[in-house]
Amino acid sequence: MDYQKKGGAETKRVFGVILVLLLAVSFLTACDGDEPPWFTLSGVVVSPSTVIVNDTVTISATVTNAGEVSGGCDVNLAIDGYTDSKSIGSLAGGESSDVSFAYAATSEGSYAVTVSIPSDTVTKSLTVKVKDDYEAVPVWYAGDNWVYSCSYANPDGNTKQDTNELNVTMVDEVVVEGGASYQLSAVFVPQATRDAADMPLTLHIGTADIWSSKEHMEYLKQSSAIVELPGLPSTITWTYAGEYGWPYDTGKTWSATVHTVAGPLDQIVDRESRVLGVETITVPAGTFDCYHIVTYDPAMPGITSEHWFNSTVKSDVKMIDRDTWAGEETRELTSWSVS
């Protein structure tokens, strides 16, 4: 018998068994190991979702590595033949990264905005309108009416009013210092309860008269009937510098001097306003595409007030006022009737 050959064959069989065992262990280790990287998309936003031709749109999204092993991926944008791509560097397992694209909306139309990664795709909508659609100044007629649900809260005080109704009606066309204007009559039901901004006093407001510029659709004057100030003036007057208000082109800014007289208070402050763009918002009266206008104190950070104006409603759909009172008042449209 050739023991040398037999020994060699036995050795090969032993090595073969060892190799199989090692491969099996490696396979089991791989199966029981960390999950490889894979990615998800979330928080995809097109802002604004409705714009005027030549406006810039921002598309943002969050990419998350849902696996356990670090890795990266490409994020792709597609809009009507336009494409762009950005690379996400190495993300650890469970880590997220934000990505954004800027898109110049050059043509009128409705478009699908698609953001994709190899393992996920999200599609949103974008509407681009021509500027002429926004240039006609809305016209108010006697009897036009808007009804708002109002709420108020003062985080630094005890006053809070969950709901009351504000009924606003156009009653006449008049001329005031700011020029041709519409006169509006406003009634709170029940009376609005508010905190004075500059004195420790709770106020109750039943009615107000408002004068709004016919050409610019911005307030010129407001006179309120305050129960605690019987027979005393309570007025706010806005004086604007240069072009202001309508048309509400994205990025447009203007400034105003605001003069408030209420009993012993006589105060003048400067305010600046800016059109942020067109946004879609939902209120009790429905869903509307609106111009979003913010007002702020140029000497201090933070927005003092903001409102959302819709051309079909011919007025504001929503307003947030952090300037007139010590707290914050929010108004949302519940119904309207215009000629």
C-alpha positions as CSV (number, residue, x, y, z in Angstrom):
1,M,0.0,0.0,0.0
2,D,1.2,3.5,-0.8
3,Y,0.9,5.2,2.6
4,Q,2.3,8.4,1.2
5,K,-0.5,8.8,-1.3
6,K,-3.1,7.7,1.3
7,G,-1.8,10.3,3.8
8,G,-1.8,13.0,1.1
9,A,-5.5,12.2,0.3
10,E,-6.4,12.3,3.9
11,T,-4.7,15.7,4.3
12,K,-6.6,17.1,1.3
13,R,-9.9,15.9,2.8
14,V,-9.1,17.5,6.1
15,F,-8.3,20.8,4.5
16,G,-11.4,20.5,2.4
17,V,-13.6,20.1,5.5
18,I,-11.8,23.0,7.2
19,L,-12.4,25.2,4.2
20,V,-16.1,24.3,4.1
21,L,-16.4,25.1,7.8
22,L,-14.7,28.4,7.3
23,L,-17.0,29.4,4.5
24,A,-20.0,28.4,6.5
25,V,-18.9,30.5,9.4
26,S,-18.2,33.4,7.1
27,F,-21.7,33.1,5.6
28,L,-23.4,32.9,9.0
29,T,-21.4,35.8,10.3
30,A,-22.4,37.9,7.2
31,C,-26.1,36.9,7.7
32,D,-26.0,37.9,11.4
33,G,-23.9,41.1,10.9
34,D,-24.9,44.8,10.4
35,E,-27.5,45.7,7.8
36,P,-26.0,47.3,4.7
37,P,-26.9,51.0,4.0
38,W,-30.2,51.8,2.3
39,F,-31.8,55.2,2.1
40,T,-35.2,56.8,2.5
41,L,-36.7,60.2,1.5
42,S,-38.8,62.3,3.8
43,G,-39.9,65.9,4.2
44,V,-40.0,66.7,0.5
45,V,-41.2,70.3,0.1
46,V,-41.6,72.6,-2.9
47,S,-41.6,76.2,-1.7
48,P,-43.5,78.2,-2.9
49,S,-45.7,75.6,-4.7
50,T,-47.3,78.4,-6.8
51,V,-45.1,81.1,-8.3
52,I,-44.9,83.7,-11.0
53,V,-42.8,83.1,-14.1
54,N,-39.1,83.7,-13.4
55,D,-39.5,83.2,-9.6
56,T,-37.1,80.8,-7.9
57,V,-38.4,77.7,-6.3
58,T,-36.7,75.8,-3.5
59,I,-37.1,72.0,-3.4
60,S,-35.9,70.5,-0.1
61,A,-35.8,66.9,1.3
62,T,-34.3,64.8,4.0
63,V,-32.3,61.7,3.2
64,T,-31.9,59.0,6.0
65,N,-29.7,56.0,6.1
66,A,-32.1,53.3,7.3
67,G,-29.4,50.7,7.4
68,E,-26.6,50.0,10.0
69,V,-23.5,50.4,7.8
70,S,-22.3,53.8,6.7
71,G,-22.8,54.8,3.1
72,G,-23.9,57.6,0.7
73,C,-26.1,58.1,-2.3
74,D,-27.1,60.6,-5.0
75,V,-30.3,62.7,-4.8
76,N,-31.9,63.5,-8.2
77,L,-34.3,66.2,-9.2
78,A,-36.5,66.2,-12.3
79,I,-38.9,68.9,-13.5
80,D,-40.3,68.8,-17.0
81,G,-37.0,67.8,-18.6
82,Y,-34.8,69.7,-16.2
83,T,-32.6,67.6,-14.0
84,D,-30.1,68.2,-11.2
85,S,-28.3,65.9,-8.8
86,K,-26.5,66.2,-5.5
87,S,-24.4,63.7,-3.7
88,I,-24.9,62.8,0.0
89,G,-21.6,61.9,1.6
90,S,-21.2,59.0,4.0
91,L,-24.0,58.8,6.5
92,A,-23.8,56.5,9.6
93,G,-26.6,54.1,10.2
94,G,-29.7,56.0,11.3
95,E,-28.2,59.4,10.3
96,S,-30.0,62.0,8.2
97,S,-29.0,64.8,6.0
98,D,-30.9,67.7,4.4
99,V,-30.5,68.6,0.7
100,S,-32.0,71.4,-1.3
101,F,-32.2,72.5,-4.9
102,A,-33.0,75.9,-6.5
103,Y,-35.1,75.9,-9.6
104,A,-35.9,78.9,-11.9
105,A,-39.5,78.7,-13.0
106,T,-39.3,80.1,-16.5
107,S,-42.5,78.8,-18.2
108,E,-46.1,78.9,-17.2
109,G,-47.8,75.6,-16.5
110,S,-48.4,72.8,-13.9
111,Y,-45.4,70.5,-13.3
112,A,-44.5,67.3,-11.5
113,V,-41.5,67.8,-9.2
114,T,-39.8,64.4,-8.7
115,V,-37.1,63.9,-6.1
116,S,-35.5,60.4,-6.2
117,I,-32.7,58.3,-4.7
118,P,-32.0,54.7,-5.8
119,S,-34.4,53.2,-3.3
120,D,-37.1,55.9,-3.0
121,T,-39.0,58.5,-5.1
122,V,-41.3,61.3,-4.1
123,T,-43.4,63.5,-6.5
124,K,-44.8,66.9,-5.6
125,S,-46.6,69.6,-7.8
126,L,-45.6,73.0,-8.9
127,T,-47.8,75.7,-10.6
128,V,-46.2,78.6,-12.5
129,K,-48.4,81.5,-13.5
130,V,-47.8,84.5,-15.6
131,K,-47.5,87.9,-13.9
132,D,-50.5,89.4,-15.7
133,D,-52.7,87.0,-13.7
134,Y,-51.8,89.0,-10.6
135,E,-51.7,92.6,-11.8
136,A,-55.4,93.5,-11.8
137,V,-56.2,95.3,-8.5
138,P,-59.2,93.6,-6.8
139,V,-62.2,95.8,-6.6
140,W,-64.6,96.0,-3.6
141,Y,-68.2,96.9,-3.8
142,A,-70.6,98.0,-1.0
143,G,-71.9,94.9,0.8
144,D,-68.8,92.7,0.1
145,N,-68.4,90.7,3.3
146,W,-65.8,88.6,5.1
147,V,-66.2,86.6,8.3
148,Y,-63.3,85.5,10.4
149,S,-62.8,83.2,13.4
150,C,-60.5,84.9,15.9
151,S,-58.4,83.6,18.7
152,Y,-56.1,85.5,21.1
153,A,-53.5,84.4,23.7
154,N,-51.0,86.3,25.8
155,P,-48.3,83.9,27.1
156,D,-47.1,86.5,29.6
157,G,-50.5,87.2,31.0
158,N,-53.8,85.6,31.9
159,T,-55.9,86.8,29.0
160,K,-57.0,84.2,26.5
161,Q,-59.9,84.1,24.1
162,D,-60.3,80.9,22.1
163,T,-63.0,82.0,19.7
164,N,-64.9,85.0,18.6
165,E,-66.3,86.1,15.3
166,L,-65.1,89.2,13.3
167,N,-67.6,90.3,10.6
168,V,-66.1,92.8,8.1
169,T,-68.3,94.6,5.5
170,M,-67.3,97.2,2.8
171,V,-69.7,100.2,3.3
172,D,-68.4,103.1,1.2
173,E,-65.7,104.6,-1.0
174,V,-64.1,107.7,0.6
175,V,-61.0,109.8,0.4
176,V,-58.6,110.0,3.4
177,E,-55.1,111.4,3.8
178,G,-53.6,108.4,2.0
179,G,-55.9,108.9,-1.0
180,A,-58.9,107.0,-2.4
181,S,-59.9,104.3,-0.1
182,Y,-62.6,101.7,0.9
183,Q,-64.3,102.1,4.3
184,L,-64.9,98.9,6.1
185,S,-67.1,98.3,9.2
186,A,-65.9,95.5,11.5
187,V,-67.9,93.9,14.4
188,F,-66.6,91.5,17.0
189,V,-69.1,89.0,18.4
190,P,-68.7,88.7,21.3
191,Q,-66.5,91.6,22.2
192,A,-62.8,90.9,21.7
193,T,-60.7,90.7,24.9
194,R,-57.2,92.0,24.4
195,D,-54.2,93.2,26.5
196,A,-52.8,96.7,26.0
197,A,-49.3,96.5,24.5
198,D,-47.8,99.3,26.6
199,M,-49.8,99.3,29.8
200,P,-51.2,96.7,32.3
201,L,-54.8,97.0,31.1
202,T,-57.3,94.5,29.7
203,L,-59.3,96.0,26.9
204,H,-62.6,95.0,25.2
205,I,-63.3,96.0,21.6
206,G,-66.7,95.8,20.0
207,T,-66.4,97.6,16.7
208,A,-63.9,99.2,14.4
209,D,-63.8,101.3,11.2
210,I,-61.0,100.6,8.7
211,W,-59.9,102.5,5.7
212,S,-58.0,100.5,3.0
213,S,-56.2,102.0,-0.1
214,K,-58.1,101.2,-3.3
215,E,-54.9,101.2,-5.3
216,H,-52.6,99.3,-2.9
217,M,-54.9,97.1,-0.8
218,E,-53.2,98.1,2.4
219,Y,-54.6,99.7,5.5
220,L,-54.5,103.5,5.8
221,K,-56.3,104.0,9.1
222,Q,-58.2,102.1,11.8
223,S,-60.4,103.5,14.5
224,S,-61.6,101.1,17.3
225,A,-64.4,101.4,19.9
226,I,-62.7,100.4,23.2
227,V,-65.0,100.0,26.2
228,E,-62.3,101.1,28.7
229,L,-61.6,104.3,26.8
230,P,-65.0,105.9,26.4
231,G,-64.9,109.1,24.4
232,L,-61.2,108.9,23.9
233,P,-59.5,108.4,20.5
234,S,-58.2,104.9,19.6
235,T,-56.7,105.1,16.1
236,I,-53.9,103.7,14.1
237,T,-52.6,105.5,11.0
238,W,-50.2,104.1,8.4
239,T,-48.1,106.5,6.3
240,Y,-46.1,104.8,3.5
241,A,-42.9,105.8,1.7
242,G,-42.8,105.2,-2.0
243,E,-44.4,102.2,-3.8
244,Y,-46.2,99.9,-1.4
245,G,-48.7,97.0,-1.4
246,W,-50.3,95.8,-4.6
247,P,-49.2,94.3,-6.9
248,Y,-47.7,91.7,-4.5
249,D,-44.6,90.7,-6.5
250,T,-42.4,88.2,-4.7
251,G,-39.6,90.0,-3.0
252,K,-41.2,93.4,-3.0
253,T,-40.6,95.5,0.1
254,W,-41.9,98.7,1.5
255,S,-41.8,100.8,4.6
256,A,-44.4,102.6,6.7
257,T,-44.6,104.9,9.8
258,V,-47.3,103.6,12.1
259,H,-48.9,106.2,14.5
260,T,-51.0,104.8,17.4
261,V,-53.2,107.0,19.6
262,A,-55.1,105.2,22.4
263,G,-56.1,107.2,25.4
264,P,-52.9,108.4,27.0
265,L,-50.7,106.4,24.5
266,D,-49.3,108.3,21.6
267,Q,-46.7,106.2,19.8
268,I,-44.9,106.3,16.4
269,V,-43.0,103.2,15.2
270,D,-41.3,102.2,11.9
271,R,-42.3,99.0,10.1
272,E,-41.1,97.2,7.0
273,S,-43.1,94.7,4.9
274,R,-42.0,92.1,2.4
275,V,-43.8,89.7,0.1
276,L,-42.3,86.2,0.7
277,G,-44.1,84.6,-2.2
278,V,-47.2,82.6,-3.0
279,E,-48.3,79.8,-0.6
280,T,-51.2,77.4,-0.4
281,I,-52.9,77.5,3.0
282,T,-56.1,75.9,4.4
283,V,-58.5,77.8,6.7
284,P,-62.1,77.0,7.6
285,A,-63.4,78.6,4.4
286,G,-61.3,76.3,2.2
287,T,-57.8,76.0,0.6
288,F,-56.4,79.1,-1.2
289,D,-53.3,80.2,-3.1
290,C,-52.2,83.3,-1.2
291,Y,-49.6,86.0,-1.2
292,H,-47.7,85.7,2.1
293,I,-46.8,89.2,3.4
294,V,-44.8,89.7,6.6
295,T,-44.2,92.9,8.5
296,Y,-41.4,93.5,11.0
297,D,-39.6,96.1,13.1
298,P,-36.4,97.0,11.2
299,A,-34.6,97.7,14.5
300,M,-35.5,94.3,16.1
301,P,-35.5,90.7,14.9
302,G,-38.8,88.8,14.6
303,I,-42.0,89.2,12.6
304,T,-44.6,91.6,14.1
305,S,-47.4,90.6,11.8
306,E,-48.2,88.5,8.7
307,H,-51.1,88.0,6.4
308,W,-52.1,85.8,3.5
309,F,-54.0,87.6,0.7
310,N,-56.1,85.8,-2.0
311,S,-57.2,87.5,-5.2
312,T,-60.4,85.6,-5.5
313,V,-61.5,86.3,-2.0
314,K,-60.2,89.9,-2.6
315,S,-58.9,90.1,0.9
316,D,-56.8,88.3,3.6
317,V,-57.5,84.6,4.2
318,K,-55.4,84.5,7.4
319,M,-53.8,87.1,9.6
320,I,-51.5,86.8,12.6
321,D,-50.9,90.1,14.6
322,R,-48.1,90.2,17.3
323,D,-47.9,94.0,17.2
324,T,-51.1,95.7,18.2
325,W,-51.6,93.8,21.5
326,A,-49.4,92.3,24.2
327,G,-50.3,88.9,23.0
328,E,-50.9,87.2,19.6
329,E,-54.2,87.4,17.6
330,T,-55.0,85.0,14.8
331,R,-57.8,85.4,12.3
332,E,-58.9,82.8,9.8
333,L,-61.6,83.2,7.1
334,T,-64.7,81.2,7.6
335,S,-66.9,82.6,4.9
336,W,-67.0,85.4,2.3
337,S,-69.3,87.1,-0.2
338,V,-68.0,89.4,-2.9
339,S,-69.5,90.9,-6.0
